[in-house]
């Protein structure tokens, strides 16, 4: 078969496949580009994953058990323990964390 015969028989399918590939590449680039929105927090002395869940789970709209599971999985914590000085990624978008941690100081204080 020549290319002209293939095109004449399958042009609709070829256009559909090319369109799907282009849209798939665009979608992948969009998803990959937005993957860095999660916050990274430093672990202090006495902190645990459950303590982080108590502090941040409400901001992530997750149950505490789901929060702990997510943190263990994403940070490759096989034993579930963290040490002081470690940094862990938590499922809280940076914008929510910054907005809630900021304090307001009045000019006369």
C-alpha positions, 0 to 999 in steps of 0.5 A, a space after each residue: 500500500 502506498 501512503 496515498 491509499 492509506 490516507 484515503 482509507 484511514 484519514 479520519 482515524 489518523 487525524 483522531 490519533 494525532 489529535 489524541 496524542 497532541 491533547 495528551 501531551 498538553 494534559 501531561 505538561 499541565 499536570 506535571 507543571 502543577 505538581 510542585 504546589 505542595 508544602 514542605 515543612 521542617 520537623 521539630 523535636 518531638 514532632 510525629 506524623 500524627 502531630 503534623 496531621 493534627 496541625 495541618 489535616 484540616 487545611 488539606 481537607 483530608 481525614 487525619 488517617 488519610 493525611 498520615 498515609 499520604 505523608 508516609 507514601 510521598 516521603 518514603 517513610 517505611 517505618 512512619 517515623 520522622 526525626 527533628 531536622 527532617 523536611 517532609 512534603 505535606 498535602 497542603 497547597 502552599 497558598 493555604 499554608 501561607 495564608 493561614 500562617 501569616 499574622 496581622 499586626 496593627 500599626 499601633 502595636 
